[in-house]
Amino acid sequence: MFAAYAAHIDPDDPLSGLELGERPEPEARPGWSVVTVKAATLNHHDLWSLRGVGLPQERLPMILGCDAAGVDEHGNEVVIHSVVGQSGHGVGPDEPRSILTERYQGTLAERVAVPTWNLLPKPKELTFEQAACLPTAWLTAYRMLFTNAGVKPGDTVLVQGAGGGVATALIVLGKAAGLRVWATSRDEAKRARALDLGADAAFPSGARLPERVDAVLETVGAATWSHSVKSLRPGGTIVISGATSGPNPPSAELTRIFFLELRVVGSTMGTKEELSGLLALCAHSAVRPVIDSVLPLSDARAAFTRLAEGDVFGKVVLTP
């Protein structure tokens, strides 16, 4: 079957390790299902995998991709929850939690095998392309907002780095939850698009805000960390789920953090129950994932290049 996979690791030139071509068909096993992929999406996790983060050389070649929607062997339309080992189903109770492509072959292929427990019904209200956007970036945003941020309708949140999959999800979900949403971006066009999505205001990266916010939703890391800390009201919360610009900011702002009693909360992915809640929210409301583009899987290299260069707004979908 045709797939996009990591053939070797290169921390400095990750795309050099990306290959497109034939890979073995997934094998059926007890407690697992083989899903025919109708749509899959890219995440920064795929770029980190090509750099060797979470994916050691001895596990190569590894088909990339965490997200997918498709059809199982019984003809059911399904969405894949990409966290394996969280429950023990299909892998045994002692296996540590991992995301697809860290231990098991991923979704950027014509077919993928996952534990049957990891499948959720695809709502009929969503296309395969829309549903495939949800299990990683949108689930991450859902957990950041509704589990970890501690905000309520009417509160103000700051989304750093408008344009990425998680950031666009945060804007849409935040507005649906009755929050006042502010966003930042270096790119004027992305600020304009954030406003089109429903953001109440958009500012250049690092700009002084009109007032301090109740929570900052941080996925950028080193480049925006100091601004995030300085933008919080006393007792406010930073929820961080990624560090696309690097994990080591020049200053940790520790004095400000302890003096103002700020909360820093790490947030990773989400549970199957949270994904079920997100699917239900989209099915029963006007909330829909923001899709940058839909490309054939054969164009995966161009899609990866755009993602690496930051030239996307929303999710890039690949269709086998």
Secondary structure as UniProt FT lines:
FT   STRAND          2..6
FT   HELIX           14..17
FT   STRAND          18..22
FT   TURN            30..31
FT   STRAND          32..41
FT   HELIX           44..50
FT   TURN            51..52
FT   HELIX           57..59
FT   STRAND          62..63
FT   STRAND          67..71
FT   TURN            73..74
FT   STRAND          77..80
FT   STRAND          83..84
FT   TURN            89..91
FT   TURN            93..94
FT   STRAND          98..99
FT   TURN            100..102
FT   STRAND          111..115
FT   HELIX           116..118
FT   STRAND          119..121
FT   TURN            124..125
FT   HELIX           128..132
FT   HELIX           134..138
FT   HELIX           139..143
FT   HELIX           144..148
FT   TURN            153..154
FT   STRAND          156..159
FT   TURN            162..163
FT   HELIX           165..176
FT   TURN            177..178
FT   STRAND          180..185
FT   HELIX           188..197
FT   STRAND          201..204
FT   TURN            205..206
FT   STRAND          213..218
FT   TURN            222..224
FT   HELIX           225..230
FT   STRAND          232..240
FT   TURN            244..245
FT   HELIX           254..259
FT   TURN            260..261
FT   STRAND          263..266
FT   HELIX           272..283
FT   STRAND          291..296
FT   HELIX           297..299
FT   HELIX           300..308
FT   TURN            309..310
FT   STRAND          315..319
//
